């Protein structure tokens, strides 16, 4: 089954057709800044549970630590991503692309540290082991194409898993993510 995502474009640091929810967890990119890396992540809150608004509340520093035992371990963290792609393909933007979202943490890509400085972070609602949805692949591919047009240094070779840039700490998006499928979608 083929799924057609909305039409996306980048305008003034924002993704058209994305629902905008402004996270406070960002700052200015260091000068000079040029976006040259796309980082793919996954998240589900509570772990392995889908739907609900816990991810949004987490990125807004509004997660209630008493709501779930896992939330006690993360409620004080201040993190964000530029985008979240929900299981149904809905796209939520938390941070403008020209700003530095706090998604990568301590990280390094091809010898260059601090990936947040020069990357865009996209979270897929999911886990390392669950398969991602047709809707998510369609939206991610469409978004990747418009990001590569808007930021010429972004190429398929400069798309990385969170686990690639932070291998000691992270495992996402994990074996549930079909890299060959995704790469085929962005080059067609």
N, C-alpha and C positions, 0 to 999 in steps of 0.2 A: 504494500500500500504506500503510495507516494503522498507526502504531506507538503503542502505549499505554505511556507511561512509568510508573514506580512512582508511588504516591501520596506526595506531599511535604507537609510542614508545617514551620513554623519553631517550634522549641522551645528556649528558653534560648540563643538565638544560633546554633543549629545546625539544619541541614536534615535532617529525618528521611529515611530511606532512602538517604542519602549515606554513602559509606565515609569515615570520618574518618581523616585523616593530618595530624598537627599540625606545621605549619611554624613554625620559630623566627622567621620574617621578618614580624613584625607589631609593633605597639605600640598604646597606648591612643589612641582618638580624642580630639581636643581637646574640652573642655567649653565650652559645651553642644554636644552632638552630636545631630544628627538626620539619619538616612540619607535622602537626597533625590535620588540619582542612581544609575543602573545603567550600568556600562561593559562593553561586549562586546569581547573580545579574541580572538586566536587564537594558537596556539603548536603547534609540532611540533619534536621533537628526536630525532635530527638533523633539520634542516630538510627538510620534505616526506616524512618517514618516520613512519609511524604504528605504534602498538603499542609495547611495551616500557615500561620504567619510568623513562626518562631525565627526563621532565617532573617526576615526583614527586621524583626525586633532586635535580633542579635547585632545586625549591622547598624542599628540605630542606638545601641547601648540601652535598650529597653527590655532586655530579657529578664524575666522574673526567675531568680535562682531557686525559688521554692517550688516551681511548677513541675520540675522533673529532676531526678538526682544528677543526671549528666550536666544540667544547666549550672549546677553549683560549681563545676570545674571550669566553666568558660564565661560566666556572667560578667566578670570583671575585665575581660579582654576587650580591647578596642581594635577591631578589624573591619575591613570592608573589601569589596571588590568593585570593579567598574560595573559589571553586569552579572545578573543571575538568570539562568534559563531554567524555568520550572519544567516539570515532567510533561505538562500539556503544551509546551512550547512558548508560554508567556515569557516575555523578556522584561526584566526590571532593571533600570539603571540607577545605581546608588552614587556614583562619582563621575563627574565629567571626565572625558578622556584626556583633557589637557592638564588634569590634576593628578596627583600621586595618591592612588588608593593604597591602603595598607593590607595587601593580600599575600605577598610572597614571603615576608619575614626575612630572616637571614638566608641569603640566596646568592647563587652565582651561575652565570651562563657564559660559556666559552671564555672563562677567565675574568669576566667582568662581574663584580659583586653588586649588591644592592639592586636587585632586579626591579623593585618597585619604582626606582628612579626613571626607568626607560621602558616599562612594560605596561600592557593592559591585561587585567586579570578578569577572566570569565569563570564563574562558578556554574556548574551543572548540578541541579538537584539530583542527588544520587549518592551511591556508596562506591567504594573501590570494587566491589564484586558484583553488584547488580548491573544488568544491562541497561543502557540508556535508551530513551525512547526515540522513535522515528521523528516525532515532533522536535525533540532536542537536536538531533543531527541536522535536520532541515534548517532550523533557526541558527544553529552555530555556524553552519556552512555559509548561509546567506550573510550573516554578520561578519564572518571572517573575510569574505570577498569585499564588502564595503570598507572594512578597516584597512585591508591591503591597498585599496584604491586611495583612501584618505592619507595613509602613512606608507609611502613608497619603500621604506626600509623593512617593512613587514613582508616576509616571504614565507612560503611553506617551510623553509629550512629554519626559520626563526619563530617557530611555534613549538612550545615545550610543555611538558607535563609539570605540575608542581613537584612531583617526585624527581624530576630531572634536575631542577634548579636547587632543590633542598633535599638531596637523597638521604641524609642522616636523620631527617625529621619527618618527612612526608612520603606518602604512598599513593596519593591521588593524581589523576582520576582512576588509577588502578586498572587491573586486567579486564574490568567490565567495559572499558572504553575501547571502541574499535577504531584504532588509528588508521589502518588502511582505508576503511570505509570513509572516514572523515576527510582524509587527504584526497581521495577520489572525488568527493563532492566539491571540494574547493578549487580543483583544477579544471572542472568541466563548466 
